């Protein structure tokens, strides 16, 4: 059964992934190739033994080939046990570590020519060279998944054959050889080029197939992710509408009750009118928040980017929220590092982000106080809002930025809509500012806004630590 092809990891590793997959294909055929090579060893031994080749040399070559076969089988077993199902890096490292075994095997096969070339009958020489040529031709198909391995194997085989012929010309015949020796060298060179060209063509075919396999995998992954995103968007929309309908129903229902009450008992107008006003404000506030979310999601919010003095902005926020802090009996402190540089942002949207965070901090803090601090953060500025409130458990940290989400059994959430932090997150993303938070139940929370630039194209999703 053919092993399942792994899914491509990521687009940036395309070339490495394709190379690794080609190595997998090479190693799938390697056991059969090595078994065939091992069976040819006794055939070569039998052919040369009948031609009175010195047994010492023939025995030494046969023993070396058998030991090499054992090594090759060990390498393949190691691959099967430890590398076959591993990732891209493991495949590339395996080939880098054991790739030398292929050209070594080619050299050992071609070296047998020293035993029979020009020393045995022509029939024996023909059979010997035929076996070596057959091994080279077979390597073109068996090793064509890896062009580097193919080139090294064929080159090692051909150059060793050429070395055998040159040894005969230079050492044995002292350059007094007949012309056919040189023609034989020329044939060896031509055969080398033909093998490399044929191998290159097969390699390109294999690589094109694997590249297509990679593209198909990427396309399937993309379609799967888009389908999942579409399903999640539908689920979010359904949850959004259900929660919005629920939150709208409460103040509208209250308005209906107050109207009936006022119709039946008009003398209670002084008592009922303020409640009607509060319910109307709640409906208006909800609709305003919904409209804000719709504008942010549609990308129609216009940015007015300018130089913003964060220190001055925080002083304005302190003046605005100090009365609220005093009515709740809380301490409000604003701190900033001297000499902070101006930042590029939308002043109004930035005020709203900080205002929402500051308002939330005051709302969910019963005792102690709230600290708003501005610090340097690399080339930018980080605004931090600390509170000593009730805190949020870690499993809810990412959820609190969802629309209409309210932390279960969390004091103070009944009178809200669960949209404040969702709007903050959307605004921060639209401005390209990084938003993060940390919180511990009973000890308080901290929200950190890092101003990194106003370009909407640079906007990044907020990250939870």
Wavefront OBJ file of the C-alpha trace (Angstrom):
o trace
v 0.000 0.000 0.000
v 1.408 3.391 -0.980
v 2.129 5.663 2.013
v -0.042 8.716 2.298
v 1.551 11.892 0.999
v 1.927 14.556 3.702
v 0.172 17.870 3.238
v 2.452 20.784 2.298
v 3.446 22.738 5.376
v 3.435 26.250 4.001
v 4.024 28.116 0.747
v 7.441 29.416 1.780
v 8.814 25.825 1.978
v 7.546 24.783 -1.460
v 10.939 23.969 -2.969
v 12.134 22.040 0.088
v 8.826 20.194 0.344
v 9.041 19.118 -3.294
v 12.645 17.969 -2.851
v 11.655 16.001 0.242
v 8.748 14.368 -1.558
v 11.044 13.354 -4.410
v 13.362 11.778 -1.834
v 10.373 9.826 -0.474
v 9.634 8.552 -3.981
v 13.285 7.594 -4.461
v 13.384 5.663 -1.198
v 10.133 3.822 -1.987
v 11.853 2.138 -4.947
v 15.276 1.792 -3.286
v 14.696 -1.667 -1.682
v 13.747 -3.277 -5.013
v 16.675 -1.622 -6.744
v 19.125 -2.811 -4.111
v 17.780 -6.365 -4.193
v 18.290 -6.415 -7.970
v 21.850 -5.103 -7.565
v 22.588 -7.707 -4.892
v 21.403 -10.509 -7.199
v 23.715 -9.292 -9.994
v 26.803 -9.683 -7.751
v 26.875 -13.519 -7.959
v 26.147 -13.286 -11.714
v 29.239 -11.118 -12.211
v 31.229 -13.480 -9.974
v 30.190 -16.500 -12.055
v 30.987 -14.769 -15.373
v 34.496 -13.741 -14.283
v 35.296 -16.998 -12.504
v 34.955 -18.933 -15.725
v 37.532 -16.648 -17.389
v 40.368 -17.425 -15.015
v 40.283 -14.045 -13.326
v 42.588 -14.098 -10.259
v 40.473 -15.434 -7.380
v 42.132 -13.159 -4.834
v 41.031 -10.017 -6.631
v 37.621 -11.410 -7.561
v 36.988 -12.651 -4.028
v 38.031 -9.315 -2.536
v 35.697 -7.416 -4.916
v 32.799 -9.791 -4.220
v 33.297 -9.509 -0.449
v 33.430 -5.709 -0.661
v 30.224 -5.642 -2.731
v 28.417 -7.921 -0.279
v 29.492 -5.749 2.672
v 28.356 -2.659 0.786
v 24.979 -4.315 0.138
v 24.598 -4.917 3.866
v 25.364 -1.241 4.479
v 22.794 -0.167 1.892
v 20.106 -2.391 3.425
v 20.907 -0.934 6.858
v 20.549 2.603 5.493
v 17.169 1.739 3.964
v 15.963 0.126 7.192
v 17.061 3.211 9.120
v 15.075 5.346 6.701
v 11.969 3.168 7.045
v 12.061 3.215 10.850
v 13.094 6.802 11.557
v 12.681 9.008 8.489
v 9.952 7.685 6.192
v 7.100 9.328 8.115
v 9.057 12.382 9.253
v 8.819 15.889 7.854
v 10.633 17.829 5.181
v 13.753 18.637 7.208
v 14.279 14.996 8.148
v 14.135 13.917 4.483
v 16.683 16.526 3.413
v 18.996 15.729 6.324
v 18.841 12.009 5.548
v 19.912 12.557 1.951
v 22.649 14.971 3.008
v 23.960 12.373 5.467
v 23.704 9.180 3.401
v 23.722 10.437 -0.192
v 27.380 9.442 -0.560
v 26.456 5.739 -0.552
v 25.064 5.903 -4.095
v 28.221 7.183 -5.869
v 30.327 4.847 -3.723
v 28.292 1.904 -4.995
v 28.758 3.108 -8.578
v 32.541 3.288 -8.119
v 32.627 -0.245 -6.702
v 30.610 -1.634 -9.622
v 32.798 0.036 -12.237
v 36.013 -0.949 -10.457
v 35.439 -4.592 -11.409
v 36.618 -3.563 -14.900
v 40.189 -3.705 -13.557
v 39.752 -7.472 -13.276
v 38.493 -8.234 -16.776
v 39.262 -5.349 -19.166
v 41.823 -6.461 -21.719
v 42.623 -9.486 -19.504
v 39.840 -11.900 -20.428
v 38.263 -13.154 -23.651
v 36.172 -10.673 -25.618
v 32.956 -12.493 -24.689
v 33.715 -12.045 -21.006
v 34.646 -8.408 -21.501
v 31.448 -7.845 -23.442
v 29.330 -9.393 -20.673
v 31.184 -7.420 -18.010
v 30.752 -4.083 -19.775
v 27.154 -4.973 -20.610
v 26.358 -5.492 -16.935
v 27.995 -2.176 -15.999
v 26.201 -0.311 -18.803
v 22.930 -1.946 -17.752
v 23.466 -0.802 -14.178
v 24.031 2.770 -15.380
v 20.950 2.699 -17.587
v 18.845 1.207 -14.793
v 20.053 3.992 -12.473
v 18.538 6.602 -14.798
v 15.031 5.331 -14.023
v 15.562 4.290 -10.403
v 17.348 7.472 -9.288
v 15.611 10.063 -11.477
v 13.558 11.398 -8.539
v 16.735 13.015 -7.205
v 18.786 14.758 -9.863
v 21.721 15.306 -7.498
v 21.861 11.602 -6.600
v 21.460 10.582 -10.229
v 24.245 12.856 -11.424
v 26.640 11.735 -8.704
v 25.895 8.050 -9.351
v 26.205 8.219 -13.145
v 29.290 10.424 -12.961
v 30.971 8.124 -10.456
v 30.169 5.065 -12.607
v 31.350 6.595 -15.896
v 34.449 8.272 -14.481
v 35.530 5.039 -12.802
v 35.065 3.178 -16.109
v 37.122 5.859 -17.811
v 39.721 5.479 -15.063
v 39.923 1.737 -15.743
v 40.568 2.379 -19.445
v 43.105 5.111 -18.718
v 44.877 2.827 -16.246
v 45.238 0.261 -19.011
v 46.503 2.922 -21.456
v 48.901 4.687 -19.088
v 50.151 1.999 -16.715
v 49.891 -1.293 -18.568
v 50.540 -0.094 -22.131
v 52.545 3.050 -21.275
v 50.574 5.124 -23.787
v 51.315 2.734 -26.629
v 47.742 1.587 -26.870
v 45.845 1.120 -30.097
v 43.424 3.796 -31.325
v 40.319 1.839 -30.325
v 41.152 2.462 -26.644
v 40.695 6.182 -27.212
v 37.565 5.591 -29.237
v 36.307 3.548 -26.305
v 36.954 6.518 -24.017
v 34.978 8.710 -26.404
v 32.063 6.240 -26.328
v 32.162 6.281 -22.537
v 31.921 10.083 -22.579
v 29.024 10.051 -25.049
v 27.217 7.442 -22.939
v 27.741 9.680 -19.897
v 26.088 12.646 -21.617
v 23.192 10.508 -22.853
v 22.546 9.121 -19.365
v 22.591 12.588 -17.814
v 20.251 14.000 -20.448
v 17.797 11.136 -20.128
v 17.907 11.423 -16.332
v 17.292 15.179 -16.496
v 14.175 14.628 -18.600
v 12.782 12.024 -16.217
v 13.600 14.204 -13.230
v 11.737 17.168 -14.687
v 8.724 14.925 -15.285
v 8.795 13.679 -11.689
v 9.244 17.181 -10.315
v 6.386 18.569 -12.403
v 4.109 15.851 -11.032
v 5.088 16.589 -7.435
v 4.715 20.349 -8.006
v 1.191 19.706 -9.275
v 0.590 17.569 -6.207
v 1.779 20.434 -4.030
v -0.462 22.958 -5.802
v -3.446 20.666 -5.416
v -2.699 20.257 -1.718
v -2.451 24.015 -1.281
v -5.709 24.512 -3.184
v -7.509 21.916 -1.077
v -6.186 23.508 2.126
v -7.258 26.940 0.922
v -10.736 25.746 -0.008
v -11.046 23.951 3.329
v -10.021 27.070 5.237
v -12.377 29.261 3.217
v -15.240 26.845 3.778
v -14.505 26.744 7.494
v -14.281 30.544 7.587
v -17.619 30.814 5.788
v -19.252 28.412 8.238
v -17.774 30.314 11.173
v -18.987 33.597 9.683
v -22.521 32.216 9.404
v -22.356 30.978 12.986
v -21.060 34.370 14.172
v -23.796 36.166 12.234
v -26.487 33.919 13.726
v -25.114 34.409 17.222
v -24.782 38.129 16.597
v -28.424 38.455 15.478
v -29.690 36.285 18.324
v -27.806 38.281 20.954
v -28.739 41.604 19.386
v -32.419 40.617 19.307
v -32.210 39.524 22.931
v -30.571 42.747 24.109
v -32.931 44.930 22.093
v -35.994 43.054 23.357
v -35.298 43.888 26.998
v -35.383 47.722 26.823
v -38.130 47.689 24.174
v -40.231 45.387 26.335
v -39.576 47.684 29.274
v -40.750 50.660 27.173
v -43.969 48.817 26.409
v -44.575 48.071 30.061
v -43.898 51.676 31.060
v -46.275 52.932 28.342
v -49.070 50.649 29.564
v -48.368 51.633 33.136
v -48.455 55.331 32.212
v -51.682 54.844 30.246
v -53.392 53.211 33.207
v -51.930 55.477 35.877
v -51.056 58.849 34.334
v -50.467 60.370 37.725
v -47.211 58.333 37.945
v -45.646 60.208 35.055
v -42.958 61.743 37.282
v -41.838 58.294 38.347
v -42.150 56.503 35.006
v -40.720 59.174 32.677
v -37.079 58.790 33.887
v -37.327 55.046 33.355
v -38.613 55.573 29.828
v -35.682 57.910 29.187
v -33.185 55.323 30.498
v -34.694 52.559 28.362
v -34.598 54.837 25.308
v -30.947 55.641 26.007
v -30.182 51.934 26.280
v -31.798 51.232 22.894
v -29.954 54.166 21.300
v -26.656 53.066 22.822
v -27.146 49.539 21.484
v -27.995 50.771 17.996
v -25.000 53.139 18.042
v -22.728 50.233 18.939
v -24.251 48.039 16.251
v -23.788 50.754 13.649
v -20.178 51.221 14.763
v -19.469 47.492 14.399
v -21.118 47.428 10.977
v -19.006 50.352 9.772
v -15.808 48.802 11.122
v -16.536 45.397 9.553
v -17.362 46.985 6.195
v -14.136 49.018 6.231
v -16.023 52.261 5.670
v -14.631 53.982 8.748
v -12.613 56.941 7.554
v -9.273 57.534 9.223
v -8.010 61.022 9.901
v -4.381 60.323 10.685
v -2.398 63.032 12.390
v 0.310 63.562 14.986
v -1.172 62.832 18.414
v 0.346 63.926 21.707
v -0.359 60.922 23.937
v 0.482 62.814 27.132
v -2.044 65.545 26.319
v -4.646 62.958 25.311
v -4.316 61.153 28.634
v -4.699 64.420 30.555
v -7.936 65.072 28.680
v -9.145 61.558 29.514
v -8.270 62.145 33.167
v -10.419 65.312 33.270
v -13.301 63.465 31.629
v -13.299 60.347 33.820
v -12.129 61.686 37.191
v -15.679 62.676 38.265
v -16.891 59.139 37.504
v -14.021 57.671 39.513
v -14.778 59.960 42.453
v -18.462 59.021 42.469
v -17.432 55.375 42.711
v -14.877 56.105 45.421
v -11.942 55.059 43.248
v -8.517 56.571 42.711
v -7.670 57.521 39.130
v -4.032 58.133 38.329
v -2.434 59.037 34.999
v 1.287 58.536 34.448
v 3.538 59.081 31.454
v 7.256 58.941 30.720
v 8.688 62.430 30.094
v 9.609 63.279 26.531
v 7.339 60.807 24.773
v 7.357 61.304 21.020
v 4.229 62.120 19.080
v 2.476 59.148 17.501
v 0.552 58.834 14.258
v -3.075 57.854 14.799
v -6.677 58.997 14.493
v -7.202 61.257 17.507
v -10.950 60.653 17.815
v -10.764 56.868 17.411
v -7.794 56.664 19.758
v -9.735 58.652 22.381
v -12.586 56.226 22.005
v -10.339 53.182 22.470
v -8.753 54.581 25.613
v -12.145 55.835 26.825
v -13.751 52.412 26.451
v -10.882 50.729 28.258
v -10.911 53.330 31.022
v -14.702 53.187 31.372
v -14.601 49.378 31.610
v -11.848 49.536 34.227
v -13.890 51.909 36.394
v -17.076 49.886 35.889
v -15.604 46.575 37.050
v -13.503 47.963 39.920
v -15.209 48.113 43.313
v -12.263 49.251 45.408
v -8.755 50.535 44.864
v -8.253 52.437 41.655
v -7.272 52.656 38.014
v -3.913 53.606 36.510
v -3.477 54.853 32.947
v 0.179 54.897 31.881
v 2.060 55.757 28.704
v 5.490 54.193 28.153
v 8.012 53.869 25.370
v 7.769 50.670 23.301
v 10.579 50.476 20.775
v 9.941 53.233 18.241
v 6.365 53.661 19.419
v 4.320 54.235 22.553
v 2.371 51.771 24.681
v -0.730 52.920 26.571
v -1.599 50.704 29.551
v -4.817 50.696 31.571
v -4.467 48.929 34.932
v -7.236 48.289 37.434
v -7.687 46.525 40.769
v -11.052 45.100 39.789
v -12.573 41.650 39.862
v -10.409 40.320 37.008
v -11.191 37.726 34.359
v -10.254 34.046 34.353
v -7.704 33.056 31.687
v -10.099 30.857 29.684
v -12.209 33.945 28.905
v -9.399 36.289 27.821
v -9.900 35.768 24.086
v -13.689 35.505 24.336
v -14.220 38.946 25.880
v -13.368 40.561 22.522
v -16.286 38.823 20.793
v -19.535 40.667 20.110
v -22.180 40.320 22.842
v -19.940 38.110 24.950
v -20.421 38.389 28.697
v -18.250 36.484 31.143
v -20.460 33.944 32.941
v -21.309 34.828 36.559
v -19.312 38.038 36.237
v -20.581 40.957 38.367
v -21.575 44.043 36.396
v -22.246 42.367 33.043
v -26.031 42.345 33.317
v -26.421 46.014 32.438
v -24.079 45.938 29.435
v -24.323 44.666 25.886
v -20.932 43.001 25.561
v -19.881 45.279 22.690
v -17.355 47.645 24.288
v -14.261 45.476 23.975
v -15.365 44.178 20.564
v -15.399 47.769 19.303
v -12.033 48.452 20.951
v -10.494 45.420 19.224
v -11.932 46.389 15.835
v -10.729 49.993 16.173
v -7.234 48.884 17.197
v -7.062 46.525 14.238
v -8.313 49.216 11.857
v -5.625 51.624 13.085
v -2.885 49.016 13.016
v -2.338 49.234 16.784
v -1.552 46.072 18.758
v -3.943 45.244 21.598
v -3.233 42.732 24.340
v -4.489 41.980 27.836
v -3.724 40.099 30.997
v -5.975 39.520 33.961
v -6.145 37.570 37.203
v -9.363 36.950 39.122
v -9.495 39.024 42.292
v -6.389 41.033 41.414
v -7.409 43.093 38.403
v -6.666 43.466 34.713
v -4.332 45.324 32.374
v -4.986 46.241 28.747
v -2.035 47.331 26.603
v -2.354 49.302 23.374
v 0.836 49.658 21.334
v 0.753 52.331 18.659
v 2.671 51.018 15.676
v 1.285 53.003 12.765
v -1.991 54.085 11.217
v -1.866 52.331 7.848
v -4.872 50.048 7.598
v -2.852 47.712 5.378
v -0.549 47.105 8.332
v -3.393 46.285 10.710
v -2.806 43.100 12.645
v -5.170 40.914 14.661
v -4.969 41.581 18.392
v -2.911 39.011 20.306
v -3.649 37.627 23.705
v -0.551 36.896 25.843
l 1 2 3 4 5 6 7 8 9 10 11 12 13 14 15 16 17 18 19 20 21 22 23 24 25 26 27 28 29 30 31 32 33 34 35 36 37 38 39 40 41 42 43 44 45 46 47 48 49 50 51 52 53 54 55 56 57 58 59 60 61 62 63 64 65 66 67 68 69 70 71 72 73 74 75 76 77 78 79 80 81 82 83 84 85 86 87 88 89 90 91 92 93 94 95 96 97 98 99 100 101 102 103 104 105 106 107 108 109 110 111 112 113 114 115 116 117 118 119 120 121 122 123 124 125 126 127 128 129 130 131 132 133 134 135 136 137 138 139 140 141 142 143 144 145 146 147 148 149 150 151 152 153 154 155 156 157 158 159 160 161 162 163 164 165 166 167 168 169 170 171 172 173 174 175 176 177 178 179 180 181 182 183 184 185 186 187 188 189 190 191 192 193 194 195 196 197 198 199 200 201 202 203 204 205 206 207 208 209 210 211 212 213 214 215 216 217 218 219 220 221 222 223 224 225 226 227 228 229 230 231 232 233 234 235 236 237 238 239 240 241 242 243 244 245 246 247 248 249 250 251 252 253 254 255 256 257 258 259 260 261 262 263 264 265 266 267 268 269 270 271 272 273 274 275 276 277 278 279 280 281 282 283 284 285 286 287 288 289 290 291 292 293 294 295 296 297 298 299 300 301 302 303 304 305 306 307 308 309 310 311 312 313 314 315 316 317 318 319 320 321 322 323 324 325 326 327 328 329 330 331 332 333 334 335 336 337 338 339 340 341 342 343 344 345 346 347 348 349 350 351 352 353 354 355 356 357 358 359 360 361 362 363 364 365 366 367 368 369 370 371 372 373 374 375 376 377 378 379 380 381 382 383 384 385 386 387 388 389 390 391 392 393 394 395 396 397 398 399 400 401 402 403 404 405 406 407 408 409 410 411 412 413 414 415 416 417 418 419 420 421 422 423 424 425 426 427 428 429 430 431 432 433 434 435 436 437 438 439 440 441 442 443 444 445 446 447 448 449 450 451 452 453 454 455 456 457 458 459 460 461 462 463 464 465
